[in-house]
Amino acid sequence: MGVWYENFDYDRNPFVVRPDESSFVGFRDIVKKVAESIASEDVIIVKGGIGSGKTTFLKYLYSKMKDPLTPVYYNAIEERFDIHKLTERDKSFVDALFHLEKQKAKNIILLVDEAHKLKPHEIERIKAGYDSGLFRALVIGTSRPIEELPRSLVDRATTVIEIRPMTTEEAWAMIEKRLNGLPNPFHRDSIATIVAYSKGNPRRILKTCAQVLREISTRYPEIPTYILPEHVSDVLGISVKEEKEKTSEYVQPESEVKEIRRVPDEDIDLGNELLNALSPLQKRIILALKDNEMTYDELEAATGTSRATLAKQVSRLCMASDPEILKKKGINRPLLEKVGTNGSTKIKLTEYAKSLLEPVEIVDDTSVEIVPDLDLSKITIV
């Protein structure tokens, strides 16, 4: 007697649970939201439990990013990274980032899997890379609670997207892709039962499919032409009626992406398109200085941000460092300035920043404020 999968004319087990981005299907709602956030140069956290498809999703994003993007995928548990445009093999992830910076690589999109396992020096490098503009956007994946992620990365995030359970239609499409043209022995109703039994978890769906076929190949003298819900219930020891009642929440069309806003200040509206293009932390700084100038100590308390991070952002808003970051957003003049000596330095808004916060109505119809467009065609994931 051969291996169980040979009874179904397979030369291997098509339901192996390792991540396989080539068989990624569905979740178009989540893909669309993440693509939009990448276009906005955001930090996005993708949260999903073990077996939810989070790693497959991140690898899918990585595999679909084309020129002029430079995608970087890093798994913090395995300490393994992949970079399409790396000409030399570096010893470590941090070395690879320095290599890209030295090469003046553009449009780097960093995707970090299992980010709760990042080492302190890796966190610092990622944080500095995003703040400096080395990384155009960050996609942070985790299977753990948000509280276990590095605080400095969470502070920069604009949106947390939680991967939802897989629908029956998505599970069917995933199985068809895994089979890659080989005969599918399952009836659609059987997949609905398996999806409900597995609570929509992709890994458990694949494991259950393999379990059902393995058991059927030994229990039944003659293998059924189609695996029906009755066969599934027999193998799993469940009631078809009870599982059928559970399927309703998994056979619906794609559900809306669940977005979790971390803190209310991420929704700060400064009333100006240019200022609203700033990062959440930069907007907090602008808002804190709206009515009064502040020392670093006062600004640190007002924004809830560490001195080191605050100093970097103040320097950028003064355009004393990395002026191209603000210029990419259409801001060509400093938004902040420092006054006083080192012993009593205070930070305040420039007159230009104040004019953006409280725009003066211009009667001259020929005066048009020009804001550069973002070419979404170069960002959209295909």
BELQUISUL-V457131 format. One record per residue. N is the residue number from 1. PSI is psi in whole degrees, 0 to 359 (none if undefined). OMEGA is omega as a letter, one per 20 degrees, with the letter a starting at -180 (none if undefined). D_FIRST is the distance of its C-alpha to the first C-alpha in Angstrom with 2 decimals. Layout:
BEGIN
n | psi | omega | d_first
N | PSI | OMEGA | D_FIRST
N | PSI | OMEGA | D_FIRST
END
This chain:
BEGIN
n | psi | omega | d_first
1 | 130 | a | 0.00
2 | 183 | r | 3.84
3 | 149 | a | 6.91
4 | 320 | a | 8.47
5 | 340 | r | 11.15
6 | 335 | r | 9.40
7 | 344 | r | 9.13
8 | 18 | r | 12.90
9 | 33 | r | 13.52
10 | 144 | r | 14.46
11 | 359 | r | 14.42
12 | 170 | r | 15.35
13 | 111 | a | 16.12
14 | 356 | a | 19.34
15 | 28 | r | 20.55
16 | 138 | a | 21.39
17 | 0 | r | 24.60
18 | 147 | a | 26.74
19 | 135 | a | 29.92
20 | 97 | a | 29.71
21 | 338 | r | 33.12
22 | 339 | r | 31.91
23 | 14 | r | 30.20
24 | 131 | r | 33.27
25 | 164 | r | 34.55
26 | 199 | r | 37.24
27 | 33 | a | 39.79
28 | 331 | r | 42.40
29 | 318 | a | 45.06
30 | 318 | r | 44.36
31 | 315 | a | 44.09
32 | 316 | a | 47.44
33 | 317 | r | 49.14
34 | 321 | r | 48.04
35 | 319 | r | 49.10
36 | 321 | a | 52.49
37 | 325 | r | 52.88
38 | 318 | r | 52.10
39 | 329 | r | 54.77
40 | 3 | r | 57.16
41 | 42 | a | 56.44
42 | 174 | r | 55.35
43 | 120 | a | 53.33
44 | 133 | r | 50.40
45 | 126 | r | 48.19
46 | 114 | a | 44.70
47 | 132 | r | 43.36
48 | 138 | a | 39.83
49 | 174 | r | 37.76
50 | 128 | r | 34.56
51 | 5 | a | 31.91
52 | 346 | a | 34.63
53 | 10 | a | 34.20
54 | 312 | a | 37.39
55 | 317 | r | 36.12
56 | 320 | r | 34.41
57 | 314 | a | 37.71
58 | 320 | r | 39.81
59 | 327 | r | 37.67
60 | 313 | r | 37.90
61 | 314 | a | 41.68
62 | 317 | a | 41.79
63 | 338 | a | 39.86
64 | 354 | a | 42.11
65 | 124 | a | 45.46
66 | 176 | r | 47.22
67 | 140 | j | 50.62
68 | 16 | r | 53.11
69 | 149 | r | 51.05
70 | 91 | a | 49.81
71 | 142 | r | 46.87
72 | 124 | r | 45.95
73 | 132 | r | 42.84
74 | 126 | r | 42.82
75 | 112 | a | 40.34
76 | 338 | r | 42.51
77 | 311 | a | 39.70
78 | 348 | a | 37.96
79 | 45 | a | 41.38
80 | 137 | r | 40.00
81 | 155 | r | 41.97
82 | 132 | r | 41.67
83 | 121 | a | 44.76
84 | 317 | a | 44.77
85 | 20 | a | 48.24
86 | 120 | a | 48.29
87 | 339 | r | 49.36
88 | 148 | r | 49.13
89 | 116 | a | 46.48
90 | 162 | a | 48.24
91 | 332 | a | 47.61
92 | 168 | r | 47.47
93 | 315 | a | 47.48
94 | 321 | r | 51.23
95 | 320 | a | 51.91
96 | 320 | r | 50.13
97 | 319 | r | 52.38
98 | 323 | r | 55.45
99 | 315 | r | 54.33
100 | 320 | r | 54.08
101 | 320 | r | 57.46
102 | 323 | r | 59.00
103 | 356 | a | 57.72
104 | 45 | r | 59.27
105 | 146 | a | 56.05
106 | 157 | r | 56.63
107 | 47 | r | 54.82
108 | 125 | r | 52.39
109 | 114 | a | 50.03
110 | 124 | r | 48.53
111 | 115 | a | 45.31
112 | 121 | r | 44.67
113 | 144 | a | 41.43
114 | 53 | a | 41.52
115 | 342 | r | 45.28
116 | 347 | r | 45.89
117 | 8 | r | 44.75
118 | 142 | r | 47.37
119 | 155 | a | 49.65
120 | 317 | a | 53.42
121 | 333 | r | 54.25
122 | 319 | r | 51.57
123 | 314 | a | 53.00
124 | 321 | a | 56.48
125 | 319 | r | 55.44
126 | 315 | a | 53.69
127 | 313 | r | 56.65
128 | 323 | r | 59.17
129 | 321 | r | 57.21
130 | 316 | a | 57.24
131 | 328 | a | 60.88
132 | 348 | a | 61.98
133 | 3 | r | 60.27
134 | 317 | r | 57.81
135 | 127 | r | 54.99
136 | 324 | r | 55.59
137 | 157 | r | 53.26
138 | 136 | r | 50.87
139 | 113 | a | 47.63
140 | 118 | r | 46.74
141 | 142 | r | 43.32
142 | 149 | r | 42.67
143 | 7 | a | 40.34
144 | 168 | r | 43.13
145 | 150 | a | 46.39
146 | 328 | a | 49.11
147 | 339 | a | 51.26
148 | 357 | r | 48.98
149 | 156 | r | 49.55
150 | 128 | a | 52.43
151 | 323 | a | 55.58
152 | 331 | r | 57.08
153 | 320 | r | 54.23
154 | 322 | r | 54.26
155 | 333 | a | 58.03
156 | 350 | a | 57.54
157 | 144 | r | 54.89
158 | 330 | a | 56.01
159 | 141 | r | 52.96
160 | 122 | r | 49.91
161 | 123 | r | 47.05
162 | 125 | a | 44.36
163 | 126 | a | 41.01
164 | 171 | r | 40.35
165 | 153 | r | 37.10
166 | 142 | r | 35.04
167 | 167 | r | 35.64
168 | 318 | r | 33.09
169 | 320 | r | 34.10
170 | 319 | r | 33.72
171 | 319 | r | 30.24
172 | 315 | r | 29.22
173 | 322 | r | 30.75
174 | 316 | r | 29.03
175 | 319 | r | 25.55
176 | 321 | r | 26.55
177 | 320 | r | 27.71
178 | 321 | a | 24.57
179 | 333 | r | 22.53
180 | 50 | r | 25.19
181 | 348 | r | 24.95
182 | 158 | a | 21.25
183 | 137 | r | 20.75
184 | 113 | a | 21.66
185 | 351 | a | 19.78
186 | 139 | r | 22.41
187 | 148 | a | 25.58
188 | 322 | r | 28.66
189 | 330 | r | 29.54
190 | 322 | r | 26.22
191 | 322 | r | 27.13
192 | 320 | r | 30.55
193 | 318 | a | 29.10
194 | 320 | r | 26.97
195 | 317 | r | 30.10
196 | 317 | r | 32.22
197 | 324 | a | 29.79
198 | 1 | a | 29.68
199 | 34 | r | 33.48
200 | 11 | a | 33.28
201 | 117 | a | 32.02
202 | 318 | a | 30.03
203 | 317 | a | 27.91
204 | 328 | r | 27.04
205 | 312 | r | 26.33
206 | 316 | r | 23.70
207 | 321 | a | 22.14
208 | 321 | r | 22.20
209 | 314 | r | 20.60
210 | 319 | r | 17.60
211 | 316 | a | 17.60
212 | 313 | a | 17.82
213 | 322 | r | 14.94
214 | 314 | a | 12.67
215 | 320 | a | 13.95
216 | 324 | a | 13.90
217 | 343 | r | 10.21
218 | 332 | a | 9.89
219 | 325 | a | 13.36
220 | 128 | r | 13.67
221 | 324 | r | 12.44
222 | 121 | a | 13.57
223 | 128 | a | 13.75
224 | 149 | r | 17.52
225 | 318 | r | 19.23
226 | 139 | r | 21.16
227 | 111 | a | 20.69
228 | 167 | r | 24.00
229 | 327 | r | 26.06
230 | 322 | r | 25.21
231 | 319 | r | 21.49
232 | 315 | a | 22.59
233 | 325 | r | 25.03
234 | 315 | a | 22.59
235 | 317 | a | 20.22
236 | 349 | a | 23.25
237 | 43 | a | 25.37
238 | 166 | r | 28.27
239 | 126 | r | 30.76
240 | 319 | a | 30.57
241 | 315 | a | 34.34
242 | 318 | a | 35.04
243 | 327 | r | 32.84
244 | 324 | r | 34.37
245 | 334 | a | 37.76
246 | 342 | a | 36.74
247 | 340 | a | 35.61
248 | 324 | a | 39.21
249 | 352 | a | 39.91
250 | 353 | a | 36.93
251 | 3 | r | 37.24
252 | 160 | r | 40.80
253 | 172 | a | 41.83
254 | 130 | a | 42.08
255 | 162 | a | 44.23
256 | 143 | r | 47.28
257 | 134 | r | 46.92
258 | 110 | r | 47.97
259 | 134 | r | 50.75
260 | 110 | r | 52.29
261 | 125 | a | 55.69
262 | 307 | r | 56.18
263 | 152 | a | 59.94
264 | 329 | a | 62.60
265 | 352 | r | 64.37
266 | 343 | a | 61.54
267 | 19 | a | 63.08
268 | 127 | r | 66.53
269 | 110 | a | 68.42
270 | 4 | r | 71.28
271 | 14 | r | 72.62
272 | 135 | a | 72.27
273 | 321 | r | 69.47
274 | 313 | a | 69.92
275 | 326 | r | 69.94
276 | 347 | r | 66.97
277 | 352 | r | 64.94
278 | 164 | r | 65.36
279 | 161 | r | 62.66
280 | 319 | a | 62.75
281 | 317 | r | 64.39
282 | 321 | r | 66.96
283 | 325 | r | 67.85
284 | 321 | r | 68.32
285 | 313 | r | 70.71
286 | 316 | a | 72.68
287 | 320 | a | 72.93
288 | 328 | a | 74.07
289 | 5 | a | 76.84
290 | 320 | a | 77.95
291 | 336 | a | 81.02
292 | 150 | r | 81.74
293 | 155 | a | 81.29
294 | 153 | r | 79.36
295 | 171 | r | 78.93
296 | 320 | r | 75.49
297 | 316 | r | 75.47
298 | 319 | a | 76.31
299 | 325 | r | 73.77
300 | 316 | r | 71.06
301 | 323 | a | 71.78
302 | 328 | a | 71.98
303 | 347 | a | 68.63
304 | 34 | a | 66.67
305 | 147 | r | 65.66
306 | 156 | a | 65.89
307 | 317 | a | 68.87
308 | 314 | r | 66.85
309 | 319 | a | 64.93
310 | 316 | a | 68.13
311 | 321 | r | 70.10
312 | 316 | a | 67.59
313 | 322 | r | 67.71
314 | 318 | r | 71.50
315 | 321 | r | 71.77
316 | 321 | r | 69.70
317 | 337 | r | 71.67
318 | 353 | a | 74.84
319 | 28 | r | 73.30
320 | 339 | r | 74.12
321 | 148 | r | 70.53
322 | 53 | a | 67.86
323 | 338 | a | 70.18
324 | 338 | r | 67.65
325 | 313 | r | 65.54
326 | 325 | a | 68.33
327 | 325 | r | 69.31
328 | 335 | r | 65.84
329 | 4 | r | 66.55
330 | 8 | a | 69.93
331 | 116 | a | 72.04
332 | 2 | r | 74.46
333 | 153 | a | 76.78
334 | 145 | r | 76.31
335 | 337 | r | 75.65
336 | 159 | r | 76.79
337 | 153 | r | 79.54
338 | 140 | r | 80.54
339 | 151 | r | 84.07
340 | 183 | a | 85.94
341 | 176 | a | 85.52
342 | 327 | a | 82.59
343 | 337 | a | 83.98
344 | 41 | a | 84.20
345 | 134 | r | 81.89
346 | 153 | r | 81.12
347 | 138 | r | 78.83
348 | 165 | r | 79.93
349 | 144 | r | 79.10
350 | 165 | r | 80.77
351 | 328 | r | 83.00
352 | 316 | r | 80.35
353 | 319 | r | 77.75
354 | 323 | r | 80.29
355 | 330 | r | 80.98
356 | 324 | r | 77.28
357 | 323 | a | 77.17
358 | 74 | a | 80.40
359 | 140 | r | 80.68
360 | 132 | a | 84.17
361 | 128 | r | 84.60
362 | 125 | a | 85.67
363 | 328 | a | 87.84
364 | 111 | a | 87.49
365 | 344 | a | 84.96
366 | 350 | a | 84.38
367 | 117 | a | 82.87
368 | 128 | r | 79.09
369 | 125 | a | 76.70
370 | 122 | r | 73.95
371 | 121 | a | 70.48
372 | 139 | r | 67.94
373 | 150 | r | 64.93
374 | 123 | a | 61.38
375 | 94 | a | 59.34
376 | 337 | a | 56.20
377 | 338 | r | 54.65
378 | 356 | a | 54.26
379 | 325 | a | 52.56
380 | 133 | r | 50.39
381 | 128 | a | 46.66
382 | none | none | 45.17
END
